[in-house]
Amino acid sequence: MERSGRPQGFRCLLALVVLLSLALGQVLPQAGGRYRYSDGVVQELVPTPEGFRLRYLREGRVFREDRLKRGSEGLVLLGVGLPEGYFPFTPPLLVYPSRLEVGLAWGGSAQFRGQRVALSARVEGIEGVRVKAGAFNAYRVRVAFTTERGGTDLNELFLVPGLGVVAYRTGGSWVELLRLPEAP
């Protein structure tokens, strides 16, 4: 028993209820933010009237920009800006549904840069994760991105609703958030 007289399990249950209620809301922070990760990448999440622009910077230079839109289904990826131009997804791809829950799976396919691409994702569980920015209870989400030409990208994301991705594993690399997001 804790000093308050409540069992330890009660605190865990309360934390889980808070986390689940956050999952019903916005996946990313409404106000945006600047995220610094251990691989040297800085992400700037900039709110727009339609959703967000997520800029990826290395050494102060933008090398990619995702255009995201909020919709009734959730957050969709409209397209990606690269140094050689802007490339839309036709149709846009659902990145995060409006509500996350363990076991939920989603996906879709689209034309992108002259080829068919597919995204599939699944919420594998809720897991405690400790990174330099702190300790969090996060949704562990597996995301696979494949192309018709045989390219595959498999990632494991640790997503905290209302905050964003606090860590991810891609290939053999572990990348973590270094500190809580700063205002953009």
VOBA-1610 file (N, C-alpha, C; in pm, whole numbers, padded with zeros to 5 digits, always signed):
BEGIN
Met+00083-00118+00000Met+00000+00000+00000Met+00087+00124+00000Glu+00043+00225-00068Glu+00110+00354-00067Glu+00066+00431+00056Arg+00132+00544+00081Arg+00096+00628+00195Arg-00047+00678+00186Ser-00096+00702+00065Ser-00231+00756+00049Ser-00337+00652+00083Gly-00297+00528+00103Gly-00393+00424+00133Gly-00445+00355+00008Arg-00406+00403-00107Arg-00449+00339-00232Arg-00344+00238-00274Pro-00385+00125-00328Pro-00288+00026-00374Pro-00211+00076-00495Gln-00090+00023-00515Gln-00005+00061-00628Gln-00079+00040-00759Gly-00158-00065-00771Gly-00233-00093-00893Gly-00328+00019-00929Phe-00381+00090-00828Phe-00473+00200-00854Phe-00401+00310-00931Arg-00280+00343-00891Arg-00202+00446-00963Arg-00176+00404-01105Cys-00141+00277-01126Cys-00116+00228-01262Cys-00242+00238-01346Leu-00356+00200-01287Leu-00482+00208-01359Leu-00515+00352-01393Leu-00494+00444-01300Leu-00521+00585-01323Leu-00431+00638-01435Ala-00304+00602-01435Ala-00213+00646-01541Ala-00258+00592-01676Leu-00304+00466-01678Leu-00352+00408-01803Leu-00477+00480-01853Val-00569+00514-01764Val-00691+00586-01804Val-00655+00722-01861Val-00560+00792-01799Val-00517+00923-01850Val-00456+00906-01989Leu-00370+00806-02007Leu-00307+00783-02136Leu-00412+00751-02242Leu-00509+00667-02209Leu-00612+00631-02305Leu-00700+00750-02340Ser-00728+00837-02244Ser-00809+00954-02275Ser-00734+01050-02366Leu-00602+01059-02351Leu-00523+01141-02442Leu-00528+01085-02583Ala-00535+00954-02595Ala-00538+00892-02727Ala-00665+00929-02804Leu-00767+00969-02735Leu-00890+01010-02802Leu-00876+01149-02862Gly-00777+01222-02817Gly-00758+01358-02864Gly-00654+01365-02974Gln-00591+01474-02983Gln-00493+01505-03086Gln-00368+01419-03069Val-00320+01358-03176Val-00199+01278-03172Val-00077+01367-03150Leu-00073+01480-03221Leu+00039+01574-03210Leu-00005+01698-03134Pro+00087+01770-03074Pro+00049+01891-03000Pro-00009+01998-03093Gln-00121+02055-03054Gln-00189+02156-03136Gln-00098+02275-03167Ala-00015+02314-03073Ala+00069+02433-03089Ala+00197+02406-03167Gly+00224+02279-03201Gly+00348+02246-03270Gly+00464+02237-03173Gly+00585+02237-03225Gly+00702+02229-03140Gly+00825+02192-03219Arg+00938+02200-03151Arg+01067+02165-03210Arg+01122+02045-03133Tyr+01148+01937-03205Tyr+01193+01812-03146Tyr+01338+01785-03186Arg+01422+01757-03087Arg+01563+01724-03114Arg+01584+01576-03081Tyr+01635+01502-03180Tyr+01654+01358-03164Tyr+01802+01323-03160Ser+01831+01206-03107Ser+01968+01162-03085Ser+02046+01136-03214Asp+01980+01126-03329Asp+02051+01106-03455Asp+02094+01238-03520Gly+02072+01351-03450Gly+02112+01482-03501Gly+02003+01553-03580Val+01889+01488-03601Val+01779+01548-03675Val+01694+01632-03581Val+01654+01748-03629Val+01559+01834-03559Val+01432+01834-03643Gln+01318+01813-03578Gln+01190+01821-03647Gln+01114+01942-03595Glu+01064+02022-03687Glu+00981+02137-03651Glu+00839+02106-03695Leu+00750+02099-03599Leu+00609+02078-03627Leu+00540+02213-03625Val+00495+02257-03744Val+00438+02391-03758Val+00289+02378-03791Pro+00201+02428-03704Pro+00057+02422-03734Pro+00021+02508-03855Thr-00071+02460-03935Thr-00126+02535-04049Thr-00278+02527-04038Pro-00351+02607-04113Pro-00497+02599-04106Pro-00552+02459-04137Glu-00484+02384-04224Glu-00534+02252-04260Glu-00480+02140-04171Gly-00369+02163-04105Gly-00308+02058-04023Gly-00172+02100-03974Phe-00066+02039-04035Phe+00071+02067-03992Phe+00166+02055-04110Arg+00280+02120-04095Arg+00397+02094-04178Arg+00503+02043-04082Leu+00560+01930-04114Leu+00664+01871-04031Leu+00794+01881-04109Arg+00881+01973-04064Arg+01009+01998-04130Arg+01119+01919-04061Tyr+01204+01858-04142Tyr+01318+01781-04093Tyr+01444+01860-04125Leu+01525+01888-04023Leu+01646+01967-04042Leu+01768+01891-03992Arg+01877+01911-04063Arg+02007+01860-04019Arg+02104+01975-04038Glu+02176+02008-03932Glu+02271+02121-03934Glu+02203+02249-03979Gly+02078+02269-03934Gly+02005+02391-03962Gly+01940+02401-04098Arg+01954+02298-04182Arg+01899+02301-04318Arg+01785+02201-04332Val+01675+02247-04393Val+01560+02160-04418Val+01594+02064-04531Phe+01577+01932-04506Phe+01601+01834-04612Phe+01474+01758-04649Arg+01366+01782-04573Arg+01238+01718-04602Arg+01129+01793-04528Glu+01008+01796-04589Glu+00894+01857-04522Glu+00769+01775-04555Asp+00707+01720-04451Asp+00582+01646-04468Asp+00465+01742-04451Arg+00367+01733-04539Arg+00245+01813-04526Arg+00134+01720-04478Leu+00081+01754-04361Leu-00019+01672-04293Leu-00150+01747-04279Lys-00260+01673-04289Lys-00392+01735-04278Lys-00475+01658-04176Arg-00546+01735-04092Arg-00639+01676-03997Arg-00771+01648-04068Gly-00826+01532-04045Gly-00955+01498-04102Gly-01035+01416-04003Ser-01155+01377-04043Ser-01240+01300-03953Ser-01180+01163-03922Glu-01104+01107-04017Glu-01041+00977-03995Glu-00916+00988-03906Gly-00852+01104-03909Gly-00729+01122-03835Gly-00635+01215-03910Leu-00506+01186-03900Leu-00402+01269-03962Leu-00355+01200-04090Val-00365+01271-04204Val-00324+01212-04331Val-00202+01286-04386Leu-00120+01212-04459Leu-00002+01266-04524Leu-00040+01305-04666Leu-00036+01436-04694Leu-00072+01486-04826Leu+00042+01470-04926Gly+00164+01493-04878Gly+00279+01486-04967Gly+00406+01519-04894Val+00516+01512-04966Val+00649+01533-04908Val+00725+01632-04995Gly+00781+01734-04932Gly+00870+01828-05000Gly+01014+01783-04982Leu+01084+01771-05093Leu+01226+01732-05093Leu+01304+01840-05167Pro+01436+01840-05161Pro+01512+01944-05232Pro+01477+01953-05380Glu+01437+01841-05442Glu+01406+01844-05584Glu+01260+01877-05615Gly+01179+01904-05511Gly+01041+01944-05535Gly+00941+01883-05437Tyr+00814+01917-05459Tyr+00705+01865-05376Tyr+00639+01748-05448Phe+00614+01639-05374Phe+00556+01519-05432Phe+00434+01477-05350Pro+00315+01485-05410Pro+00193+01449-05338Pro+00171+01297-05335Phe+00093+01254-05237Phe+00042+01117-05233Phe-00099+01123-05290Thr-00129+01035-05387Thr-00261+01032-05448Thr-00319+00893-05434Pro-00417+00873-05348Pro-00475+00968-05253Pro-00383+00985-05132Pro-00412+01083-05045Pro-00334+01099-04922Pro-00338+00972-04837Leu-00232+00948-04761Leu-00222+00829-04677Leu-00255+00861-04531Leu-00335+00777-04468Leu-00365+00791-04325Leu-00240+00754-04246Val-00187+00850-04171Val-00067+00828-04090Val-00106+00783-03949Tyr-00200+00855-03887Tyr-00251+00818-03755Tyr-00401+00834-03755Pro-00473+00730-03710Pro-00619+00744-03699Pro-00652+00841-03584Ser-00775+00890-03583Ser-00815+00987-03482Ser-00818+00926-03342Arg-00826+00796-03334Arg-00829+00729-03203Arg-00734+00610-03207Leu-00643+00604-03112Leu-00550+00492-03102Leu-00597+00397-02992Glu-00579+00267-03018Glu-00605+00167-02916Glu-00522+00044-02949Val-00488-00032-02847Val-00405-00151-02867Val-00477-00247-02961Gly-00402-00296-03059Gly-00456-00389-03157Gly-00508-00324-03284Leu-00527-00194-03282Leu-00579-00123-03399Leu-00477-00128-03512Ala-00525-00160-03632Ala-00440-00163-03751Ala-00503-00075-03858Trp-00418-00012-03939Trp-00466+00070-04049Trp-00362+00070-04160Gly-00400+00119-04274Gly-00307+00124-04385Gly-00373+00181-04508Gly-00298+00185-04615Gly-00347+00234-04742Gly-00237+00233-04845Ser-00276+00264-04967Ser-00176+00273-05073Ser-00205+00396-05157Ala-00101+00443-05226Ala-00113+00566-05305Ala-00005+00568-05411Gln-00022+00657-05507Gln+00081+00686-05605Gln+00173+00793-05544Phe+00303+00771-05558Phe+00401+00867-05507Phe+00526+00858-05595Arg+00561+00968-05657Arg+00681+00975-05742Arg+00683+00865-05848Gly+00569+00844-05911Gly+00562+00751-06023Gly+00552+00604-05988Gln+00529+00572-05861Gln+00512+00432-05825Gln+00409+00415-05716Arg+00357+00295-05702Arg+00260+00264-05597Arg+00337+00237-05468Val+00292+00299-05360Val+00350+00276-05228Val+00239+00235-05133Ala+00275+00161-05031Ala+00176+00117-04933Ala+00229+00140-04792Leu+00139+00175-04704Leu+00170+00194-04562Leu+00077+00102-04484Ser+00134+00030-04388Ser+00052-00048-04295Ser+00107-00027-04156Ala+00017-00013-04060Ala+00059+00015-03922Ala-00031-00058-03825Arg+00022-00084-03707Arg-00054-00153-03602Arg-00004-00107-03467Val-00097-00080-03375Val-00062-00047-03237Val-00039-00180-03166Glu+00087-00207-03131Glu+00125-00335-03070Glu+00099-00339-02920Gly+00101-00224-02854Gly+00081-00223-02710Gly+00110-00087-02651Ile+00097-00080-02520Ile+00136+00039-02445Ile+00256-00003-02362Glu+00361+00077-02370Glu+00486+00037-02309Glu+00554+00156-02242Gly+00616+00132-02130Gly+00698+00234-02067Gly+00828+00247-02144Val+00868+00369-02173Val+00993+00392-02244Val+01066+00508-02178Arg+01196+00488-02156Arg+01279+00593-02095Arg+01376+00643-02201Val+01371+00775-02223Val+01460+00841-02319Val+01523+00961-02247Lys+01614+01028-02312Lys+01680+01143-02249Lys+01581+01252-02209Ala+01469+01264-02283Ala+01368+01366-02253Ala+01281+01329-02132Gly+01288+01204-02086Gly+01208+01163-01971Gly+01156+01021-01987Ala+01065+00985-01898Ala+01003+00852-01902Ala+00856+00869-01938Phe+00807+00783-02027Phe+00671+00797-02080Phe+00605+00661-02093Asn+00475+00660-02083Asn+00394+00547-02127Asn+00354+00582-02270Ala+00393+00497-02364Ala+00374+00529-02505Ala+00307+00413-02578Tyr+00237+00446-02682Tyr+00187+00344-02773Tyr+00305+00297-02856Arg+00324+00165-02863Arg+00428+00108-02948Arg+00360+00072-03080Val+00400+00141-03188Val+00335+00127-03318Val+00437+00075-03419Arg+00403-00031-03487Arg+00487-00083-03595Arg+00433-00029-03727Val+00523+00028-03806Val+00485+00088-03933Val+00573+00028-04043Ala+00508-00019-04148Ala+00580-00071-04265Ala+00542+00014-04385Phe+00642+00054-04460Phe+00622+00133-04581Phe+00691+00056-04693Thr+00616+00018-04796Thr+00673-00060-04905Thr+00642+00007-05040Thr+00728-00020-05136Thr+00707+00033-05271Thr+00693-00083-05368Glu+00630-00055-05482Glu+00611-00161-05581Glu+00744-00205-05643Arg+00847-00124-05628Arg+00980-00160-05680Arg+01061-00241-05580Gly+00999-00278-05469Gly+01064-00367-05373Gly+01127-00301-05253Gly+01118-00170-05240Gly+01174-00103-05122Gly+01085-00124-05001Thr+01147-00143-04885Thr+01072-00162-04761Thr+01139-00084-04650Asp+01057-00020-04569Asp+01106+00053-04452Asp+01019+00012-04335Leu+01077-00051-04234Leu+01003-00096-04116Leu+01052-00018-03995Asn+00957+00044-03924Asn+00990+00124-03806Asn+00904+00083-03689Glu+00958+00100-03571Glu+00884+00081-03447Glu+00884+00217-03377Leu+00765+00277-03365Leu+00753+00410-03305Leu+00700+00401-03163Phe+00742+00492-03078Phe+00688+00506-02944Phe+00621+00642-02940Leu+00488+00640-02945Leu+00407+00759-02965Leu+00330+00794-02839Val+00344+00918-02793Val+00270+00969-02679Val+00169+01070-02731Pro+00039+01039-02721Pro-00063+01133-02772Pro-00048+01271-02708Gly-00064+01373-02790Gly-00051+01511-02744Gly+00093+01559-02739Leu+00188+01468-02757Leu+00330+01503-02755Leu+00396+01466-02888Gly+00375+01343-02931Gly+00433+01294-03056Gly+00524+01175-03032Val+00617+01152-03125Val+00707+01038-03118Val+00823+01071-03025Val+00838+00989-02919Val+00946+01012-02823Val+01067+00924-02852Ala+01046+00818-02931Ala+01158+00732-02972Ala+01112+00647-03090Tyr+01210+00598-03165Tyr+01178+00503-03270Tyr+01298+00416-03300Arg+01268+00299-03352Arg+01371+00204-03392Arg+01354+00182-03542Thr+01462+00199-03615Thr+01460+00176-03758Thr+01586+00100-03793Gly+01571-00013-03862Gly+01686-00098-03886Gly+01743-00140-03752Gly+01870-00124-03732Gly+01932-00156-03603Gly+01953-00035-03515Ser+01898+00080-03555Ser+01923+00205-03481Ser+01809+00240-03387Trp+01844+00291-03271Trp+01750+00343-03172Trp+01768+00494-03169Val+01661+00568-03194Val+01666+00714-03196Val+01569+00764-03091Glu+01614+00857-03006Glu+01529+00905-02897Glu+01524+01057-02891Leu+01414+01104-02835Leu+01394+01247-02812Leu+01488+01291-02700Leu+01564+01400-02724Leu+01662+01445-02626Leu+01603+01531-02516Arg+01501+01610-02550Arg+01433+01692-02449Arg+01292+01723-02498Leu+01208+01767-02407Leu+01071+01797-02444Leu+01070+01906-02551Pro+00970+01903-02639Pro+00966+02001-02750Pro+00965+02145-02702Glu+01034+02228-02780Glu+01035+02372-02757Glu+00932+02434-02849Ala+00882+02550-02816Ala+00790+02622-02905Ala+00863+02653-03036Pro+00793+02643-03149Pro+00862+02668-03278Pro+00902+02813-03294
//
